[in-house]
Amino acid sequence: MKKIFLLLAAAALLTATGCEDLNQAPLSSGSVPTFYKSADDFNQGLNAAYNSLRAWPDRTLTMSETRSDNIYGVSAQGIRVWEPINNFSLGVVANEFPADTWSADYLAIYRANILLDQLDQNGTVLTDATRKSFDAQARFLRAFFYFDLVRYFGRVPLVDKPLEPQEVAKIGRTPVADVYSLIISDLQTAAAALPASYAATDVGRATAGAAKSLLALVYMTRSGPTYGIQGPGLGTNDYATALNLLNEVINGGQYQLITAAGTSPNAYANVFSYTNENNREVVFDVQYISGGVGLGASYPSILVTNNYFTSIGVGTTFGTGDELRPASNSLLNSYGTGDLRKAVNFQVGYTAGTAVETRAAFKKYINGTLRGTTRTDWPINFIVLRFADVLLLKAECLLRTGDQAGALAIVNQIRRRAYGLPITTPSTAADLTSLTLDQLLEERRREFAGEGIRWHDLVRSGRAVDVMNAWVTADDASNRIRKPLTSNDVLYPVPQQELAASSYAYEQNPGYN
C-alpha cells in the first residue's frame, strides 16, 4: 500500500513531497505567488504542511510521555538533554525540546497559512472539489499544531495568515479562548469537508473521522480546570458536545477495535504490527517508510538503549540508542495478572553480553527483524489517534455526564481485549464492576503507554499536580525530581529563544521568571 511519504523540508517555506511520485524535485527557490500555478504545485504545498508531522512523535514522547508518571528518566550517567523535562527543572526554559516544539509547530502553521492564502488567491486552477479538500486538510493541520501549542504553553501568538518570523515575534500572546476559537472553527470546517477515507495512494491524509475525533478532544481539553493559570483548561464543560462528535465517529462505522491477533502475539500487539499498518483502528497517523533515504522514523529508538538493541540481536553497528528512560514502577505495577498489554509495551529486564539491565524498556514500536537500516530509519507509522482512544474518550464523557453504566461497558470491552478475551462477552477476570474517573484514567494509562498521551490526560483531568506529587514521593528514591510540583508546572515556559526574539515582549508563564 502506498503512503504519503513525508520528506525533509528544503527551506523554511515549502518542500515538495509526492503522495505517489517520489521523484518530484524539492522546491528550493521562487516566491510563493509565482509558485502556486497548478494543481501539482498546490499538492506539493499541502504535502509540505504534512511534512511538519514528521518529527512530531519524537517531540511528543519527550514533552508528554517523559514528563508524566509513566517514565522515571533521571540520569545516573550525567545530565541528558531530556532530563529537565522529566525532573521539572526550572532550567527547562532554555531546553531544546520546548524550543523545538514552539518553532516546529509555528513552521507548520506558517506552511498551512501560506497554502490557505494561496487557495484564496490562486485556487481557481483547481477543481472546486480539490480546492475544498486542500483547504480542509490545511485547516486540520493548522488546528492540530495550534492545539499542540496551547496544551504545552497556554497563551500563544495567534497567526492566521502568512507572516515572516520577525513579524510573528511582534505579536503578543493571545488569550487561550481565542486560540481555541480558531482551532474549533478550523476543525469544524475540516470535519464537514473531508472524506471518510481515501484511495490507497492517499492513505495518511486527514479524514472527517480524524477531524471529529480531534475536535472532541479539543472540547474535552478546553473543559478541563484552569489551575489558576491561563490554559490549557478553561472549565467550559463541553463534554456533551464532545460526546456527540465521538458518537458520530463511532456510528459512522469507519473504524473498529482490532480483535484478531493476525501474525502478532495478540490483538493489542496487532494494532502496532509492522505488517498491519493503516488498520481499521487507526484514525490518524504519521506515515513512514524505511530504506535509508530519510523517510524512516526515529521515534521507536528514543526510549531504549544500545544494550537493548544488542539484547535482541541488533548490534551497535545498527546505531546507538539513548540512555534508558525506563517505565516507572507505578506504571508497571498497574497491569493486572493476565493483562497482555504489559508484555507488548515493555521488556522488563534484559541481558546484553555482560551487561544486565533490570529496569523496563518501552519496546512497543521495536521489531528487530523488520527494522530499517539505522535507528533513525524505522518503517513503522506513529498512531496519533486510534479507535480505542475514541471509545475511552466517549466513556469519559459518559462518566462526566452521569452515565456510569455506559462508561463501564466501554471500558470493559477495552479490558477484555487486553486480556485476550472476546470483547462482547462478560468476564470475571477482566471486567470492572464499577468505574470512577481515576480508574478510567489508569485504564487509559495502561492502554496508551508509550503513545504520548499520559501527561495531557493528567492535565485536562485536573489530576496533574496531585498524581505527580504522589508518584514522585513513591518512585523518586534518588530524590532527583523537583518537588513539590504546583499548578505552575502544568504549563511549559515560553522558550528563552522566543522571549529574546520578541525583545522580551512575551510575558513568561508563572513560576519561570
C-alpha positions in Angstrom: 0.0 0.0 0.0 1.4 3.4 -1.0 1.6 6.2 1.6 2.2 9.9 1.8 5.9 9.9 2.2 7.0 12.8 4.4 10.2 14.3 3.1 12.5 16.8 4.9 12.0 20.5 4.3 14.1 22.2 1.7 13.9 25.7 3.3 11.7 27.3 5.8 9.0 27.9 3.2 8.0 24.7 1.5 9.0 21.2 0.5 7.7 19.0 -2.2 6.6 15.5 -1.4 4.7 13.3 -3.7 1.9 11.2 -2.4 2.8 8.7 -5.1 5.8 10.1 -7.0 9.0 10.0 -5.0 10.9 11.5 -7.9 9.5 15.0 -7.7 12.1 17.7 -7.2 12.0 19.7 -4.0 11.2 23.4 -4.0 14.2 25.4 -3.2 13.6 28.9 -4.7 11.0 31.1 -6.1 8.4 33.3 -4.4 5.2 32.0 -3.1 2.9 33.9 -5.5 4.8 32.7 -8.6 5.0 29.1 -7.4 1.3 28.2 -7.0 0.3 27.9 -10.6 -1.0 24.3 -11.0 -2.8 21.6 -9.1 0.6 19.8 -8.6 2.0 23.0 -7.1 -0.8 23.1 -4.5 -0.4 19.4 -3.8 3.3 19.9 -3.1 2.4 22.8 -0.8 0.0 20.7 1.1 2.5 17.9 1.4 5.0 20.3 2.8 2.4 21.0 5.6 2.0 17.3 6.2 5.8 17.0 6.3 5.7 19.0 9.5 4.3 16.0 11.3 7.5 14.0 10.6 9.3 14.9 13.9 6.2 15.3 16.0 6.2 11.8 17.5 9.8 12.3 18.8 8.8 15.5 20.5 5.6 14.2 22.0 7.3 11.2 23.5 9.5 13.6 25.4 7.2 16.5 26.1 4.3 14.4 27.2 5.4 10.8 27.9 8.7 11.7 29.6 7.0 14.5 31.5 4.5 12.1 33.1 4.5 9.5 35.8 5.0 6.8 33.1 8.8 7.3 33.0 11.4 7.8 35.7 14.1 9.1 33.4 16.6 10.9 35.6 20.1 10.1 34.6 22.7 8.2 36.6 25.3 9.0 34.0 25.3 12.7 33.7 22.6 15.2 32.6 20.7 14.3 29.5 19.0 16.8 27.3 15.6 15.4 28.1 16.2 15.3 31.9 14.9 18.8 32.7 11.6 17.7 31.2 11.4 14.6 33.5 12.6 16.3 36.7 10.7 19.6 36.3 13.9 21.6 36.4 13.3 25.4 36.1 16.1 25.3 33.6 13.7 23.8 31.1 13.1 27.4 29.9 16.3 27.0 27.8 15.8 23.4 26.9 15.8 22.4 23.3 12.6 20.3 23.4 10.1 23.1 24.3 12.1 25.4 21.9 11.9 22.9 19.1 8.2 22.3 19.8 7.4 26.0 19.6 9.4 26.7 16.4 8.4 23.5 14.6 4.7 24.0 15.3 4.8 27.6 14.1 6.6 26.4 10.9 3.8 24.0 10.3 1.2 26.7 10.9 3.2 29.0 8.6 3.0 26.4 5.8 -0.7 25.9 6.4 -1.3 29.6 6.3 0.5 30.1 3.1 -1.5 27.3 1.4 -4.8 28.7 2.7 -3.8 32.2 1.5 -2.8 30.9 -2.0 -6.0 28.8 -2.2 -7.9 32.1 -1.9 -5.7 34.0 -4.4 -4.9 31.3 -7.0 -7.2 28.4 -6.2 -9.1 28.8 -9.5 -6.5 26.4 -11.1 -8.1 23.7 -9.0 -11.4 22.0 -9.3 -13.9 23.1 -6.7 -13.7 19.7 -5.0 -9.9 19.7 -4.9 -9.8 23.2 -3.6 -12.2 22.4 -0.8 -10.3 19.2 0.1 -6.9 21.1 0.2 -8.5 23.9 2.3 -9.9 21.4 4.8 -6.7 19.4 5.1 -4.7 22.6 5.7 -7.2 23.7 8.3 -6.9 20.4 10.1 -3.2 20.6 10.2 -3.2 24.2 11.4 -5.6 23.3 14.2 -3.5 20.2 15.1 -0.4 22.3 15.6 -2.2 25.1 17.5 -3.7 22.5 19.8 -0.2 21.2 20.4 1.0 24.7 21.3 -1.9 25.6 23.6 -1.7 22.3 25.5 2.0 22.9 26.3 2.3 26.7 26.6 -1.2 28.1 27.2 -1.4 31.5 25.6 0.5 31.7 22.3 0.6 34.2 19.5 -2.4 33.6 17.1 -1.4 33.9 13.5 -3.9 33.0 10.8 -2.2 34.5 7.7 1.3 34.2 6.3 3.8 36.3 8.3 7.5 36.2 8.4 9.1 35.0 11.7 10.1 38.6 12.7 6.6 39.7 12.2 5.2 36.9 14.4 7.6 37.9 17.1 5.9 41.3 17.3 2.5 39.7 18.1 1.7 39.2 21.8 0.5 36.0 23.4 -3.2 35.6 22.6 -5.8 34.6 25.2 -6.3 30.8 25.2 -10.0 31.2 24.5 -9.2 33.0 21.2 -6.8 30.2 20.2 -9.4 27.6 20.9 -11.9 29.5 18.8 -9.6 29.2 15.7 -8.9 25.6 16.4 -12.6 24.7 16.8 -13.5 26.7 13.7 -10.8 25.0 11.6 -11.8 21.6 12.7 -15.5 22.2 12.2 -14.7 23.2 8.6 -12.4 20.2 8.1 -14.9 17.7 9.5 -17.6 19.0 7.2 -15.5 18.9 4.0 -13.1 15.9 4.5 -13.9 12.4 3.2 -14.4 9.4 5.4 -11.5 7.7 3.7 -9.1 7.9 0.8 -7.8 5.7 -2.0 -4.7 3.7 -1.1 -2.4 6.3 -2.8 -3.5 8.9 -0.3 -3.7 7.0 2.9 -2.4 9.1 5.8 -4.3 12.3 4.9 -6.7 13.7 7.4 -10.2 12.4 7.3 -13.6 13.6 8.6 -13.3 11.0 11.4 -9.8 12.4 12.4 -11.2 15.9 12.4 -14.2 15.0 14.6 -12.1 12.9 17.0 -9.5 15.7 17.4 -12.3 18.3 17.8 -13.9 16.1 20.6 -10.5 16.0 22.4 -10.2 19.8 22.0 -13.6 20.3 23.6 -12.6 18.0 26.4 -9.3 19.7 27.0 -10.9 23.1 27.0 -13.3 21.8 29.6 -10.5 21.0 32.0 -9.7 23.0 35.1 -7.9 26.3 34.9 -5.4 25.6 37.6 -5.4 29.3 38.3 -3.2 29.8 35.2 -4.0 30.7 31.6 -4.6 27.4 29.9 -4.9 24.8 28.6 -8.2 24.3 30.5 -11.0 26.9 30.7 -13.6 24.9 32.6 -16.1 25.2 29.8 -18.0 21.9 30.4 -18.2 20.9 26.7 -18.5 17.2 27.4 -21.9 16.8 25.9 -20.7 18.4 22.7 -17.6 16.2 22.6 -19.9 13.1 23.2 -22.0 14.0 20.1 -18.9 14.1 18.0 -17.5 10.9 19.3 -20.8 9.2 18.7 -20.7 10.4 15.1 -17.3 8.8 14.6 -18.4 5.5 16.3 -21.7 5.3 14.4 -20.0 6.1 11.1 -18.7 2.5 11.0 -15.3 3.5 9.5 -13.3 2.3 12.5 -13.3 -0.7 14.8 -11.2 -2.3 17.5 -8.7 -4.8 16.3 -9.8 -8.1 17.9 -7.7 -10.6 15.8 -4.1 -11.3 16.5 -3.1 -11.8 12.9 0.6 -12.6 12.9 1.1 -10.9 16.2 1.1 -12.5 19.7 -2.3 -11.0 20.5 -4.9 -8.4 19.2 -3.4 -5.5 21.1 0.0 -6.2 19.6 -1.6 -6.4 16.2 -2.6 -2.7 16.4 1.1 -1.8 16.2 2.3 -4.6 13.9 4.6 -3.6 11.1 2.5 -5.8 8.8 -0.8 -4.3 9.8 -0.3 -0.6 9.3 -3.3 1.6 8.4 -5.6 -0.9 10.0 -9.3 -0.3 11.0 -8.3 1.0 14.4 -6.1 3.8 13.1 -8.0 7.2 12.9 -4.9 9.3 12.1 -1.2 8.6 12.0 2.2 9.8 10.8 3.4 7.8 7.9 7.0 6.5 7.5 8.9 4.1 5.2 12.5 2.8 5.6 15.2 2.5 3.0 18.0 4.8 4.1 16.6 7.7 2.2 15.5 9.9 5.1 11.9 8.7 5.2 12.0 6.4 8.2 11.0 7.1 11.8 13.4 7.7 14.7 10.8 7.7 17.5 11.0 3.9 18.2 14.6 4.3 19.4 14.4 7.2 21.7 13.2 5.3 24.8 15.7 2.4 24.5 19.4 1.8 24.8 22.4 0.3 22.9 22.2 -2.7 25.2 18.5 -3.3 24.4 19.4 -3.4 20.7 22.2 -5.8 21.4 19.8 -8.0 23.5 17.5 -8.5 20.6 20.4 -9.4 18.2 20.9 -5.9 16.7 24.5 -4.9 17.2 25.9 -1.4 17.8 26.6 -1.2 14.0 22.8 -0.5 13.8 23.4 2.8 15.6 23.3 3.9 19.2 20.2 4.3 21.4 19.7 6.9 24.0 20.2 6.3 27.7 17.3 4.3 29.1 14.1 6.2 30.1 12.6 3.3 32.0 8.9 2.7 32.6 8.0 3.7 36.2 7.3 1.2 38.9 3.8 2.5 39.3 3.0 2.1 35.6 4.4 -1.5 35.5 2.5 -2.4 38.7 -0.8 -1.1 37.4 -1.2 -4.0 35.0 -3.1 -6.9 36.4 -2.2 -10.6 36.1 -3.3 -11.7 32.6 -3.1 -8.2 31.0 -1.3 -8.9 27.7 -0.6 -5.2 27.1 2.3 -5.3 29.6 4.4 -7.7 27.6 3.7 -5.8 24.4 4.6 -2.5 25.8 7.7 -3.3 27.9 10.8 -5.5 28.1 11.3 -5.8 31.9 15.0 -6.6 32.3 17.3 -7.9 29.6 20.9 -9.0 29.2 23.4 -7.8 26.6 26.7 -9.6 26.9 27.9 -9.0 30.4 25.5 -6.1 30.9 22.4 -6.8 32.9 19.5 -4.3 32.9 16.8 -4.8 35.5 14.7 -1.8 34.5 11.9 -1.8 31.9 12.4 -0.5 28.4 9.5 0.6 26.1 9.6 -1.9 23.3 6.2 -1.2 21.8 7.5 0.0 18.4 10.6 -2.2 18.1 10.8 -5.0 15.6 14.4 -6.3 15.3 13.6 -8.3 12.2 11.6 -5.7 10.2 13.8 -2.7 11.2 15.2 -0.2 8.8 18.8 0.4 8.0 19.6 2.5 11.1 18.0 3.5 14.4 16.5 6.6 12.7 15.0 4.6 9.8 12.2 2.5 11.3 9.4 1.7 8.8 6.6 2.0 11.3 3.9 4.6 11.4 3.1 6.5 14.6 -0.6 6.3 15.5 -1.8 9.8 16.7 -5.4 8.9 17.2 -7.0 5.4 17.3 -10.4 4.0 17.8 -9.6 2.7 21.3 -9.0 6.4 22.2 -12.3 7.4 20.7 -14.1 4.8 22.8 -12.4 5.7 26.0 -12.9 9.4 25.4 -16.6 8.6 25.0 -16.5 6.6 28.2 -15.1 9.6 30.0 -17.8 11.9 28.6 -20.5 9.4 29.7 -19.0 9.3 33.2 -18.8 13.0 33.4 -22.4 13.4 32.3 -23.8 10.8 34.7 -23.9 7.5 32.7 -21.6 5.3 34.7 -23.1 2.1 33.3 -22.4 3.2 29.7 -18.9 4.2 30.5 -18.2 0.9 32.3 -19.4 -1.1 29.4 -16.9 0.6 27.1 -14.0 0.2 29.5 -14.7 -3.5 29.9 -14.6 -4.0 26.2 -11.1 -2.5 26.1 -10.1 -4.6 29.1 -11.4 -7.8 27.6 -9.2 -7.3 24.5 -6.3 -6.6 26.8 -6.8 -10.0 28.5 -7.2 -11.8 25.1 -10.9 -12.3 25.5 -13.9 -11.7 23.3 -14.8 -8.1 23.7 -18.6 -8.6 23.9 -18.6 -11.5 26.4 -18.6 -10.6 30.2 -15.5 -11.8 32.1 -14.9 -12.1 35.8 -11.1 -12.0 35.0 -11.1 -8.7 33.0 -14.3 -6.8 33.9 -14.5 -4.0 36.4 -17.8 -3.9 38.5 -17.8 -0.1 38.9 -15.9 2.9 37.5 -14.5 6.1 38.8 -12.7 8.8 36.8 -9.4 7.8 38.4 -9.9 4.2 37.3 -10.7 5.3 33.8 -7.5 7.4 33.7 -5.5 4.4 34.9 -7.1 2.3 32.1 -6.1 4.9 29.6 -2.6 4.9 31.1 -2.2 1.2 30.5 -3.8 1.2 27.1 -1.8 4.2 25.7 1.5 3.7 27.4 4.3 5.0 25.2 1.9 6.9 22.9 2.5 10.4 24.3 -1.0 10.8 25.9 -0.5 10.4 29.7 0.7 14.0 30.6 -2.2 15.5 28.6 -4.7 13.2 30.3 -3.4 14.3 33.7 -3.6 18.0 32.8 -7.0 18.0 31.3 -8.5 15.9 34.1 -7.2 18.1 36.8 -5.1 15.4 38.3 -1.6 16.5 37.2 -0.4 18.1 40.4 -1.8 15.6 42.9 -0.9 12.5 40.8 2.6 13.7 40.0 3.4 14.6 43.6 2.1 11.3 44.9 4.2 9.5 42.2 7.3 11.5 43.0 7.0 10.6 46.7 6.7 6.9 45.8 9.1 6.5 42.9 11.8 9.1 43.2 14.1 7.1 45.5 17.1 9.1 44.4 15.5 12.4 45.1 16.2 13.9 41.7 12.8 15.4 40.8 12.0 18.9 41.9 9.2 18.9 44.4 6.5 19.7 45.4 5.0 20.4 42.0 2.5 23.2 41.7 -0.1 24.4 39.2 2.7 26.4 37.6 4.2 23.1 36.4 1.1 22.3 34.3 2.4 24.6 31.5 5.9 24.7 30.0 7.7 28.0 30.0 7.9 30.2 26.8 11.2 29.1 25.4 14.1 31.5 26.1 14.8 31.9 22.4 11.3 33.1 21.8 11.5 35.6 24.7 14.6 37.0 23.1 13.2 37.1 19.6 10.2 39.1 20.9 12.6 41.5 22.7 11.0 40.1 25.9 7.6 41.4 24.9 6.1 38.0 25.7 5.0 37.5 29.3 6.6 34.4 30.8 4.4 31.7 32.3 4.1 31.8 36.1 6.9 30.2 38.1 9.6 30.5 35.4 10.7 34.1 35.9 
